[in-house]
Amino acid sequence: PPRSTLFPYTTLFRSTGAVVGGIAATIISKLVGEDSAKQLIEELKKQPRKYQIFISSTFKELEKERSVAINTINRLGHIPRAMEFFPSSCDNSWDYITKILVECDFMLLILGNEYGHTMKDEDGREKSITEMEYEYAIEHKIPVFPIKYIKNENDKIDERQKSFIDKVSSKNQRPTANIESLGAIIAQTLMELGNYNRPGWISWKLFEET
């Protein structure tokens, strides 16, 4: 079919995981026929993917470190999602954050000394936005890659942040103490993305050749 015919359905390849079948596979079958659809879906499974990676951390304390994370994700060909790209009108709205986060394939969590800005969760408890983002990712089964970034162990660490770090400790934190090694640790972490069954994004080129 022409590109204009398939275009309205391509987002389904991401949102419904159509690379393994499902609703979008049924739609493709109706468009191109069952045999062609099976062949196309098998090709989709083989395609390299870009992954959306949500960067979660405090902002002011780790602004330079977040920049390193964004640049590293871009350099490796994936898609960083971070508050730096949020529209100013959203004002860090929790609804907007969760809308972006639920679309992501992975979370990169950088844990520093500070607990960060807080807000009330659904139960009325004061929590940092970073901790709420982490809990939301776990609840929605989004894989989390935590990096413990403590510049100086002698520096004061917020007690709430200590508790948060302890909560995340079971997630195989990768410690680092300097910005020079942070990019390498993030790059090494991202090498593992293919081990996870995540939808990702597939190039349009395959459809142009169909």
C-alpha positions as CSV (number, residue, x, y, z in Angstrom):
1,P,0.0,0.0,0.0
2,P,1.1,3.6,-0.4
3,R,2.8,5.4,2.4
4,S,-0.3,7.6,3.0
5,T,-2.4,4.4,3.6
6,L,-0.1,3.0,6.3
7,F,0.9,6.3,8.0
8,P,-2.2,6.5,10.3
9,Y,-1.4,3.1,11.8
10,T,2.4,3.3,12.3
11,T,2.0,4.7,15.8
12,L,0.4,1.4,16.7
13,F,3.7,-0.3,16.2
14,R,4.9,1.5,19.3
15,S,1.8,1.8,21.4
16,T,0.4,-1.7,21.1
17,G,3.6,-3.6,20.6
18,A,2.5,-4.7,17.1
19,V,5.9,-6.1,16.4
20,V,4.6,-9.2,18.1
21,G,1.0,-9.1,16.8
22,G,-2.1,-7.8,18.5
23,I,-4.5,-5.2,17.3
24,A,-2.1,-3.5,14.8
25,A,-1.3,-6.9,13.2
26,T,-5.0,-7.3,12.5
27,I,-5.1,-3.9,10.9
28,I,-2.1,-4.7,8.7
29,S,-3.7,-7.9,7.6
30,K,-6.7,-6.0,6.4
31,L,-4.5,-3.5,4.5
32,V,-2.1,-5.9,2.8
33,G,-3.5,-9.4,3.3
34,E,-2.7,-12.0,5.9
35,D,0.4,-13.5,4.2
36,S,2.0,-10.1,3.6
37,A,1.1,-9.0,7.1
38,K,2.9,-12.1,8.6
39,Q,6.0,-11.3,6.5
40,L,6.0,-7.7,7.5
41,I,5.6,-8.4,11.2
42,E,8.5,-10.9,11.0
43,E,10.6,-8.2,9.4
44,L,9.6,-5.7,12.1
45,K,10.8,-8.0,14.8
46,K,14.3,-8.0,13.2
47,Q,14.6,-4.2,12.9
48,P,16.9,-2.2,15.1
49,R,15.0,0.1,17.5
50,K,15.4,3.4,19.1
51,Y,14.3,3.5,22.7
52,Q,12.8,6.4,24.6
53,I,14.6,6.9,27.9
54,F,13.2,9.0,30.7
55,I,15.8,10.8,32.7
56,S,14.8,11.2,36.4
57,S,16.8,13.1,39.0
58,T,16.8,16.4,40.9
59,F,17.4,19.3,38.6
60,K,19.5,22.1,40.1
61,E,21.9,19.8,41.9
62,L,22.5,17.6,38.8
63,E,21.9,20.0,35.9
64,K,25.4,19.2,34.3
65,E,25.0,15.5,34.9
66,R,21.6,15.5,33.2
67,S,23.2,17.2,30.2
68,V,25.7,14.4,30.1
69,A,22.9,11.9,30.2
70,I,21.0,13.6,27.4
71,N,24.1,13.8,25.2
72,T,25.0,10.2,25.8
73,I,21.5,8.9,25.0
74,N,21.5,11.0,21.8
75,R,25.0,9.9,20.8
76,L,23.9,6.2,21.1
77,G,21.0,6.8,18.8
78,H,18.2,6.7,21.4
79,I,15.6,9.3,22.4
80,P,16.0,11.2,25.7
81,R,12.9,12.4,27.5
82,A,13.6,14.9,30.2
83,M,12.1,18.0,31.9
84,E,14.5,20.1,29.9
85,F,12.3,19.5,26.9
86,F,8.9,20.1,28.7
87,P,6.9,23.1,27.6
88,S,7.1,26.0,30.1
89,S,3.3,25.9,30.4
90,C,3.3,22.5,32.0
91,D,5.0,23.8,35.1
92,N,6.2,20.2,36.0
93,S,2.6,19.1,36.1
94,W,2.4,15.5,37.5
95,D,-0.2,14.6,34.8
96,Y,2.2,15.8,32.1
97,I,5.1,13.9,33.6
98,T,3.2,10.6,33.8
99,K,1.9,11.2,30.2
100,I,5.5,11.3,29.0
101,L,6.8,8.6,31.3
102,V,4.3,6.0,30.4
103,E,5.3,6.3,26.7
104,C,9.0,5.6,27.6
105,D,10.8,2.3,27.3
106,F,13.2,2.8,30.2
107,M,14.1,5.1,33.0
108,L,17.6,6.4,33.8
109,L,17.5,7.3,37.5
110,I,20.4,9.5,38.8
111,L,20.5,9.6,42.6
112,G,22.5,12.5,44.2
113,N,22.7,14.0,47.7
114,E,19.5,16.1,47.6
115,Y,16.0,14.8,47.9
116,G,14.5,17.5,45.7
117,H,11.2,19.3,45.2
118,T,8.3,17.5,46.9
119,M,4.6,17.1,46.3
120,K,1.8,15.1,47.8
121,D,1.2,11.6,46.3
122,E,-2.3,10.0,46.0
123,D,-2.2,9.1,49.7
124,G,-1.3,12.6,50.8
125,R,2.3,11.8,51.7
126,E,5.0,14.3,50.8
127,K,7.5,12.8,48.4
128,S,10.0,14.1,45.9
129,I,9.0,14.2,42.3
130,T,12.0,11.9,41.5
131,E,10.8,9.3,44.0
132,M,7.2,9.5,42.6
133,E,8.6,9.1,39.1
134,Y,10.5,6.0,40.2
135,E,7.4,4.5,41.9
136,Y,5.3,5.2,38.8
137,A,7.9,3.5,36.6
138,I,8.0,0.4,38.8
139,E,4.1,0.3,38.9
140,H,4.0,0.4,35.1
141,K,6.8,-2.2,34.7
142,I,9.2,0.3,33.1
143,P,12.8,-1.0,33.6
144,V,14.8,1.4,35.8
145,F,18.6,1.8,35.6
146,P,19.7,3.6,38.8
147,I,23.0,5.4,39.1
148,K,24.2,6.5,42.6
149,Y,26.0,9.8,42.0
150,I,27.5,10.9,45.3
151,K,30.3,13.4,44.6
152,N,31.7,13.2,48.1
153,E,30.7,10.6,50.7
154,N,31.5,13.2,53.4
155,D,28.9,15.6,52.0
156,K,25.6,15.8,53.9
157,I,23.0,13.6,52.3
158,D,19.3,14.4,53.0
159,E,17.9,11.7,55.3
160,R,14.9,11.3,53.0
161,Q,17.3,10.8,50.1
162,K,19.1,8.1,52.1
163,S,15.8,6.3,52.5
164,F,15.1,6.6,48.9
165,I,18.5,5.3,47.9
166,D,18.0,2.3,50.2
167,K,14.6,1.7,48.5
168,V,16.3,1.6,45.2
169,S,19.3,-0.4,46.3
170,S,17.8,-3.7,45.2
171,K,17.8,-2.4,41.6
172,N,21.6,-2.9,41.2
173,Q,22.8,0.7,41.5
174,R,25.9,1.6,39.6
175,P,27.9,4.1,41.8
176,T,30.0,6.9,40.4
177,A,31.5,10.0,42.1
178,N,32.6,12.2,39.2
179,I,31.1,13.6,36.0
180,E,34.0,12.4,33.9
181,S,33.0,8.7,34.4
182,L,29.2,9.3,34.3
183,G,28.9,9.3,30.5
184,A,30.8,6.0,30.3
185,I,28.6,4.4,32.9
186,I,25.5,5.5,31.2
187,A,26.8,4.2,27.8
188,Q,27.6,0.9,29.4
189,T,24.2,0.7,30.9
190,L,22.4,1.4,27.6
191,M,24.3,-1.5,26.0
192,E,21.9,-3.7,27.9
193,L,18.6,-2.3,26.4
194,G,18.3,-5.1,23.8
195,N,18.0,-7.6,26.7
196,Y,14.6,-6.3,27.5
197,N,11.4,-6.9,25.7
198,R,10.4,-3.3,25.1
199,P,8.5,-1.9,22.0
200,G,10.9,0.9,21.0
201,W,10.6,2.7,17.7
202,I,11.2,1.3,14.3
203,S,12.4,3.3,11.2
204,W,9.8,4.3,8.6
205,K,12.3,3.1,5.9
206,L,10.9,-0.4,6.1
207,F,7.4,0.8,5.0
208,E,8.8,2.8,2.2
209,E,10.4,-0.4,0.8
210,T,7.1,-2.4,1.3
